[in-house]
Amino acid sequence: MQAVREMTAPAVRFVKRRRDPVAVQTLRSAAAATVAYVIALRLSPEAAPLTAPLTALLVVQVTLYSTLTTGLRRVNSVVTGVVLAILFSLLVGLTWWSLGLLILSSLIVGHLVRVDEFVPEVAISAMLVLGVTTHGDTAWARIVETLIGAVVGMGFNLLLAPPVWVEEAGESIEELARRVRQLMLRIGEEAAEGPPAERAAARLHEARRLDHDISEVDADLRQAEDSLRLNPRVREGLLHRIVLRTGLDTLEICTVVLRVLARTLTDLSKERGPGRLFAPETGAVFAQLLSEIADAVVSFAVLVTTSVSASAESAEERLASQLRQAAATRDRLAQLLFEEARRDARQWQLLGAVLTEVNRILDEMDTEHRTRRLFEELDRHSREQRERLPWLTRLRDRLSVPERLRRKRHGTSPRS
């Protein structure tokens, strides 16, 4: 068996590499740039029309959605720069002051025509055209090359669908959940042992650093959301986007509550001094509860990143079971904290805050709460689409009329 695995390992790595979005995107970008250069050699008067492959390389972005929007903005920026250069070449030519005035004008006009991140491209195109001798020929050649590169870049994404980055976003979400789990386990273990204020403060700083991790995961998720838009390889792209986005929102709320919990434990350790944070039994139950919640956080991340129905159902059942167990442990902790507050009423607010914060995390991951949130988001997106594109809604209603008439004529209902 070991020999078979060793023999098939290279093939498995090759298949994975072929499906790796980074490798796919690299090959697509190189191929698009090469094709654009070959076409430009035949259509452009320039001996080395490098603007075409450069434009194609920049236009072939990681998603089809960004390619369509980026390609149009890039063509707009280059053409605007070329037109400004032609005007300057006819009026003043190239001098040090005209170059500075051209750059200033290009940057201002770039903002006016709303090319967004390609505002510097307006000035770059204008400088390149103004700096040559045959202004008119070079200007038109640059426009032609830019159009060639943009068309080739868009064509590659239309004919060869770009990779979908959902799996990478899912891995980022699961990695974030595992980091939250490790922090919860450390907080629970140290709270059971009665840590000094310095160690409690260290856990608080670690919880604050999770904000940076969430920002990175959010960037990966935005890339995945763009890869689902207008992609012919994806069905139900809106549902995928909402599931992932709401899942990350829930994890973000859990990390915020965890940071508040770490702050509460830090304040409690300062109030109680060098002694134990909780009574021995209370500390053991608290550590057990955080361990169960930590496992539930990972199960929640697996649930929101699972695309197969059978696997998602299994993950949901596992999560529901873990939440029920955590709820039972929470009830035990509530009774123990109540008894501690009766013995020493000075910290009753902090002890109550501990219970409130673990309750909030459990409520956020509740399956019924998540189902309601998904339906609310789907309704919101549908409502926004109807308001933004009313003609599309009317078209769908008209197309659905013959179907309703057919069912009525045959005496059938949508569920039959």
KELOVO-202722 format. One line per 2 residues: their letters; for each residue z, x, y of C-alpha. Coordinates in pm, 1 decimal. Layout:
# KELOVO-202722
a) Z/X/Y | ...
# end
This chain:
# KELOVO-202722
mq) 0.0/0.0/0.0 | 84.8/283.7/238.6
av) -248.9/450.6/163.2 | -435.3/126.9/238.5
re) -257.3/91.6/572.5 | -342.7/450.1/664.0
mt) -709.1/394.4/575.3 | -737.5/71.7/776.8
ap) -536.8/193.0/1078.3 | -839.2/341.4/1264.3
av) -1034.5/18.4/1218.7 | -743.3/-188.3/1348.1
rf) -705.9/37.1/1652.0 | -1080.0/10.0/1719.5
vk) -1073.5/-370.2/1705.8 | -772.0/-382.0/1936.5
rr) -938.8/-141.7/2175.5 | -1254.1/-352.8/2180.6
rd) -1046.2/-655.3/2274.4 | -834.3/-466.7/2526.9
pv) -906.2/-612.8/2873.5 | -886.4/-272.5/3042.3
av) -1148.5/-123.8/2808.7 | -1371.5/-431.4/2841.6
qt) -1348.2/-427.2/3219.1 | -1424.5/-53.2/3233.7
lr) -1740.6/-92.0/3027.4 | -1853.9/-395.4/3226.5
sa) -1806.7/-216.3/3560.4 | -1995.9/94.7/3446.2
aa) -2280.3/-111.5/3303.8 | -2309.0/-327.3/3615.5
at) -2321.5/-22.8/3845.3 | -2589.9/141.1/3631.0
va) -2807.3/-170.2/3617.4 | -2775.5/-219.5/3993.5
yv) -2886.5/141.2/4055.9 | -3189.4/106.4/3827.8
ia) -3299.1/-213.7/4002.5 | -3241.7/-63.7/4347.7
lr) -3458.8/237.5/4262.5 | -3753.9/-0.6/4227.7
ls) -3682.6/-227.5/4523.8 | -3521.0/-3.8/4787.3
pe) -3713.7/250.0/4996.9 | -3420.3/491.8/4974.6
aa) -3447.8/787.3/4737.0 | -3088.1/745.2/4617.3
pl) -2981.1/382.8/4675.4 | -2614.3/435.6/4597.3
ta) -2504.3/132.6/4797.4 | -2624.3/-96.0/4517.4
pl) -2408.6/52.8/4238.0 | -2116.4/85.6/4480.1
ta) -2140.0/-283.5/4568.7 | -2175.9/-385.1/4203.9
ll) -1874.5/-174.4/4110.3 | -1661.5/-340.5/4377.0
vv) -1792.8/-690.9/4314.8 | -1726.4/-685.7/3938.9
qv) -1359.7/-761.0/3969.7 | -1124.8/-843.0/3683.5
tl) -1184.3/-1219.2/3708.3 | -1482.2/-1446.3/3758.4
ys) -1301.4/-1632.5/4035.6 | -1238.2/-1317.4/4237.4
tl) -1593.4/-1196.0/4170.7 | -1746.7/-1505.0/4329.8
tt) -1518.5/-1492.4/4632.5 | -1525.1/-1113.1/4666.7
gl) -1902.4/-1087.1/4629.1 | -1968.7/-1330.6/4911.8
rr) -1717.2/-1163.7/5141.9 | -1853.2/-818.6/5067.2
vn) -2213.5/-917.7/5137.4 | -2096.7/-1080.6/5458.7
sv) -1910.2/-766.6/5567.6 | -2201.5/-531.2/5499.6
vt) -2461.4/-750.3/5668.8 | -2234.5/-793.8/5971.2
gv) -2188.6/-417.3/5999.2 | -2561.3/-353.4/5968.3
vl) -2645.1/-607.9/6239.4 | -2391.6/-449.4/6476.8
ai) -2537.8/-103.9/6405.1 | -2891.0/-224.5/6481.2
lf) -2776.6/-367.0/6813.8 | -2594.7/-45.7/6906.7
sl) -2888.2/173.5/6802.1 | -3124.3/-25.3/7021.0
lv) -2893.4/-26.2/7324.0 | -2699.1/303.2/7336.9
gl) -2770.2/519.1/7031.8 | -2513.4/751.4/6876.0
tw) -2258.1/917.2/7104.3 | -1887.3/977.7/7071.7
ws) -1799.9/681.3/7291.1 | -2055.4/448.4/7132.3
lg) -1919.3/538.0/6787.8 | -1564.8/450.2/6895.5
ll) -1685.1/129.5/7058.8 | -1882.6/42.2/6742.9
il) -1580.4/91.9/6520.1 | -1362.6/-120.5/6749.7
ss) -1625.3/-394.5/6768.4 | -1680.1/-388.8/6392.6
li) -1311.0/-430.2/6314.5 | -1277.3/-717.1/6563.2
vg) -1589.6/-894.7/6436.8 | -1476.5/-838.1/6077.4
hl) -1163.7/-1041.3/6145.9 | -1367.6/-1309.2/6321.2
vr) -1607.6/-1358.3/6028.0 | -1309.1/-1365.2/5788.4
vd) -1405.5/-1103.7/5533.5 | -1035.5/-1039.8/5464.4
ef) -983.8/-709.1/5279.2 | -1342.0/-597.1/5358.6
vp) -1286.7/-560.5/5733.3 | -1310.2/-177.1/5705.7
ev) -1639.8/-222.8/5520.1 | -1791.0/-373.2/5835.8
ai) -1714.1/-54.7/6029.7 | -1822.4/172.5/5741.3
sa) -2158.8/-1.8/5708.6 | -2213.6/12.7/6083.4
ml) -2134.0/386.9/6102.3 | -2360.3/474.5/5807.9
vl) -2654.9/288.5/5958.2 | -2597.9/413.4/6314.3
gv) -2579.2/772.6/6195.7 | -2933.5/787.5/6056.6
tt) -3263.0/829.2/6235.6 | -3475.7/540.6/6106.8
hg) -3237.3/265.9/6200.6 | -3445.1/-34.1/6111.2
dt) -3562.5/88.5/5769.6 | -3216.3/207.4/5672.2
aw) -3056.5/-115.9/5787.5 | -3285.5/-332.7/5580.5
ar) -3258.9/-97.1/5283.9 | -2880.6/-117.3/5298.1
iv) -2892.5/-496.7/5311.8 | -3129.0/-505.0/5012.6
et) -2910.9/-264.9/4814.4 | -2598.9/-464.8/4896.0
li) -2763.6/-787.4/4783.4 | -2879.8/-620.7/4461.6
ga) -2531.9/-491.7/4384.3 | -2369.1/-826.3/4462.0
vv) -2618.5/-1023.3/4252.4 | -2584.5/-785.2/3957.9
gm) -2205.0/-794.4/3980.2 | -2195.3/-1173.0/3990.0
gf) -2453.5/-1195.3/3713.7 | -2244.4/-978.8/3483.5
nl) -1946.5/-1206.0/3524.3 | -2155.6/-1520.2/3480.5
ll) -2346.2/-1401.3/3172.4 | -2075.0/-1178.4/3024.3
ap) -1748.2/-1362.7/3078.9 | -1471.0/-1131.6/3201.9
pv) -1159.0/-1073.7/2992.0 | -869.4/-1314.7/3004.9
wv) -539.6/-1154.3/3102.7 | -309.5/-1423.2/2964.4
ee) -185.8/-1209.9/2676.5 | -88.6/-925.8/2911.1
ag) 92.8/-1169.8/3140.6 | 273.2/-1313.7/2839.5
es) 383.4/-967.1/2731.8 | 518.3/-904.1/3082.8
ie) 714.9/-1229.5/3074.4 | 860.4/-1148.4/2732.8
el) 951.6/-796.3/2846.9 | 1130.8/-944.2/3148.9
ar) 1320.9/-1180.3/2918.0 | 1428.4/-886.6/2699.5
rv) 1559.5/-700.8/3005.0 | 1756.1/-1007.6/3108.4
rq) 1892.2/-1029.9/2753.2 | 2009.4/-668.1/2752.2
lm) 2183.7/-714.2/3085.9 | 2354.8/-1032.3/2965.2
lr) 2478.6/-854.9/2653.5 | 2622.8/-568.6/2858.1
ig) 2790.1/-807.3/3102.5 | 2943.2/-1005.1/2815.9
ee) 3069.1/-699.5/2630.3 | 3221.0/-541.5/2939.0
aa) 3378.0/-868.9/3053.0 | 3546.1/-906.0/2713.2
eg) 3688.3/-554.3/2741.6 | 3811.2/-596.3/3099.0
pp) 3593.0/-351.9/3297.9 | 3703.7/-181.6/3618.4
ae) 3552.3/-302.2/3942.8 | 3310.3/-6.5/3951.1
ra) 3145.7/-104.2/3620.7 | 3124.9/-467.5/3725.8
aa) 2958.3/-358.8/4051.3 | 2712.7/-146.4/3852.0
rl) 2608.1/-454.0/3653.9 | 2563.9/-639.5/3982.7
he) 2326.2/-371.5/4112.5 | 2136.6/-383.7/3784.3
ar) 2097.4/-759.8/3821.6 | 1964.3/-710.0/4173.1
rl) 1702.8/-465.7/4044.8 | 1557.6/-744.9/3832.8
dh) 1394.6/-876.3/4151.9 | 1153.2/-582.3/4139.2
di) 1070.0/-660.6/3776.8 | 997.4/-1021.1/3868.3
se) 756.8/-907.1/4141.3 | 561.5/-700.4/3888.3
vd) 547.5/-987.2/3639.4 | 437.1/-1221.0/3917.9
ad) 145.9/-987.3/3998.3 | 40.6/-985.7/3631.4
lr) 65.4/-1363.9/3621.6 | -148.5/-1405.2/3933.7
qa) -414.1/-1190.5/3768.8 | -394.5/-1406.0/3456.2
ed) -420.6/-1724.3/3663.7 | -735.1/-1594.5/3833.7
sl) -884.9/-1498.2/3497.1 | -845.3/-1859.0/3380.9
rl) -1025.7/-2007.6/3679.9 | -1396.8/-2083.6/3626.2
np) -1392.5/-1887.5/3299.1 | -1622.4/-2039.4/3030.9
rv) -1414.9/-1871.1/2758.4 | -1107.3/-2077.4/2844.0
re) -1031.7/-2441.5/2773.4 | -747.0/-2622.7/2946.0
gl) -706.2/-2337.0/3190.8 | -495.4/-2550.0/3426.2
lh) -243.2/-2624.5/3151.5 | -217.9/-2253.9/3062.5
ri) -158.8/-2162.9/3426.4 | 109.9/-2427.3/3474.1
vl) 291.6/-2336.1/3151.6 | 306.5/-1968.8/3242.9
rt) 391.5/-2027.2/3608.7 | 671.7/-2273.2/3540.6
gl) 803.3/-2043.1/3268.0 | 821.9/-1751.0/3508.4
dt) 983.9/-1973.9/3771.9 | 1253.4/-2068.6/3521.2
le) 1318.2/-1704.6/3430.6 | 1335.9/-1616.4/3798.6
ic) 1598.6/-1885.3/3854.3 | 1792.8/-1754.3/3554.9
tv) 1790.4/-1400.9/3695.5 | 1911.0/-1529.0/4033.3
vl) 2196.9/-1718.4/3866.0 | 2272.7/-1411.0/3654.4
rv) 2300.0/-1205.3/3972.5 | 2540.2/-1462.4/4115.6
la) 2739.5/-1451.4/3791.6 | 2757.5/-1072.4/3813.8
rt) 2883.1/-1107.9/4170.6 | 3149.3/-1355.3/4061.7
lt) 3267.9/-1122.6/3785.4 | 3278.8/-833.5/4033.5
dl) 3495.7/-1035.8/4272.1 | 3716.1/-1146.6/3983.7
sk) 3766.7/-787.9/3866.6 | 3867.3/-687.7/4218.6
er) 4114.4/-976.0/4239.2 | 4275.2/-899.7/3903.6
gp) 4290.7/-524.9/3953.6 | 4296.8/-284.3/3660.1
gr) 4399.7/-553.2/3409.5 | 4182.7/-755.2/3177.5
lf) 3920.4/-981.4/3330.9 | 4000.6/-1264.3/3089.7
ap) 4255.0/-1332.0/2819.2 | 4145.8/-1178.2/2486.1
et) 4029.4/-1509.1/2335.1 | 3855.3/-1617.0/2655.3
ga) 3679.4/-1281.1/2686.0 | 3556.4/-1300.8/2325.2
vf) 3419.2/-1653.8/2374.1 | 3257.2/-1553.4/2704.2
aq) 3085.1/-1256.9/2537.2 | 2968.9/-1483.7/2253.7
ll) 2830.3/-1737.0/2502.4 | 2632.7/-1475.0/2696.6
se) 2497.4/-1338.7/2367.6 | 2376.6/-1685.3/2266.9
ia) 2225.2/-1748.6/2611.3 | 2056.3/-1407.3/2598.1
da) 1889.6/-1496.9/2267.1 | 1784.0/-1831.6/2412.4
vv) 1621.4/-1656.9/2710.8 | 1399.8/-1453.7/2477.4
sf) 1315.9/-1764.6/2271.8 | 1225.2/-1945.2/2594.0
av) 988.8/-1664.0/2693.0 | 827.1/-1674.4/2348.2
lv) 784.3/-2050.5/2383.3 | 606.0/-2038.9/2718.7
tt) 375.4/-1754.8/2609.6 | 277.3/-1899.3/2270.6
sv) -67.3/-2061.2/2265.1 | -77.6/-2172.7/1899.5
sa) 62.7/-2524.1/1855.5 | 243.9/-2455.0/1527.6
sa) 407.1/-2140.1/1664.4 | 502.7/-2319.5/1986.1
es) 665.1/-2601.5/1790.4 | 864.2/-2351.3/1585.0
ae) 969.1/-2164.8/1900.5 | 1077.0/-2490.9/2064.9
er) 1290.4/-2587.4/1765.0 | 1453.4/-2243.2/1764.1
la) 1522.8/-2265.6/2136.9 | 1671.0/-2615.6/2105.6
sq) 1898.6/-2498.0/1824.1 | 2016.1/-2196.9/2025.6
lr) 2083.9/-2413.0/2331.5 | 2290.0/-2656.4/2124.8
qa) 2496.2/-2369.5/1987.4 | 2540.6/-2224.8/2336.1
aa) 2646.2/-2565.0/2470.2 | 2917.0/-2588.7/2204.6
tr) 3040.6/-2240.2/2291.8 | 3028.7/-2334.7/2661.2
dr) 3261.3/-2628.4/2592.4 | 3510.0/-2395.6/2424.0
la) 3488.3/-2155.9/2718.2 | 3545.8/-2441.8/2963.0
ql) 3870.7/-2535.3/2790.0 | 3991.5/-2174.4/2783.1
lf) 3904.5/-2120.3/3151.4 | 4087.2/-2440.2/3240.0
ee) 4398.1/-2313.9/3062.1 | 4371.1/-1979.3/3244.5
ar) 4337.2/-2157.0/3578.3 | 4653.0/-2359.2/3501.7
rd) 4845.8/-2041.3/3421.8 | 4721.9/-1859.2/3733.7
ar) 4579.3/-2089.7/3999.6 | 4491.5/-1808.6/4242.6
qw) 4149.7/-1743.8/4082.6 | 4060.8/-2101.6/3990.9
ql) 3757.2/-2096.0/4221.1 | 3613.3/-1782.3/4059.9
lg) 3686.7/-1909.1/3709.3 | 3515.2/-2238.5/3792.9
av) 3218.0/-2049.0/3937.8 | 3173.5/-1860.2/3608.3
lt) 3146.6/-2190.4/3421.4 | 2911.6/-2340.1/3681.9
ev) 2672.5/-2045.8/3663.2 | 2640.6/-2040.5/3284.8
nr) 2586.2/-2417.8/3298.9 | 2300.1/-2368.4/3545.3
il) 2123.4/-2120.8/3315.9 | 2153.8/-2358.2/3019.8
de) 2022.5/-2650.0/3226.5 | 1719.4/-2450.6/3345.3
md) 1610.5/-2372.9/2988.9 | 1670.5/-2724.7/2858.5
te) 1357.5/-2849.4/2679.4 | 1370.6/-3196.8/2837.5
hr) 1406.6/-3042.2/3182.9 | 1105.7/-2821.0/3112.8
tr) 894.2/-3114.2/2990.3 | 965.7/-3308.9/3308.4
rl) 878.3/-3004.1/3517.0 | 543.8/-2963.1/3338.4
fe) 449.0/-3327.5/3394.7 | 549.8/-3304.1/3759.6
el) 333.9/-2995.6/3810.8 | 36.5/-3152.3/3632.1
dr) 67.6/-3464.8/3848.7 | 95.5/-3252.4/4161.4
hs) -217.8/-3053.9/4078.0 | -410.1/-3372.4/3998.6
re) -298.2/-3529.8/4325.8 | -393.9/-3221.7/4525.8
qr) -734.8/-3209.5/4357.5 | -796.8/-3575.5/4440.0
er) -704.3/-3514.4/4802.5 | -906.1/-3192.9/4825.9
lp) -1213.2/-3314.9/4633.1 | -1230.0/-3694.4/4664.8
wl) -1599.2/-3698.0/4571.6 | -1517.8/-3543.6/4232.8
tr) -1257.7/-3813.4/4167.7 | -1508.2/-4086.8/4254.5
lr) -1766.6/-3926.6/4026.3 | -1521.7/-3920.3/3735.8
dr) -1433.8/-4284.3/3795.7 | -1799.9/-4383.1/3792.1
ls) -1866.3/-4188.3/3474.5 | -1569.4/-4353.6/3304.9
vp) -1696.2/-4706.1/3381.8 | -1966.7/-4714.5/3109.5
er) -1711.3/-4591.6/2856.6 | -1471.1/-4872.6/2944.3
lr) -1751.7/-5128.1/2925.6 | -1857.9/-4996.9/2586.4
rk) -1505.0/-5026.2/2449.1 | -1473.5/-5376.2/2591.5
rh) -1806.8/-5480.8/2440.4 | -1712.0/-5349.0/2096.2
gt) -1356.4/-5480.0/2121.5 | -1196.9/-5134.2/2092.6
sp) -922.0/-4973.7/2293.2 | -873.3/-4608.7/2391.4
rs) -615.7/-4566.7/2114.2 | -812.7/-4726.9/1834.9
# end
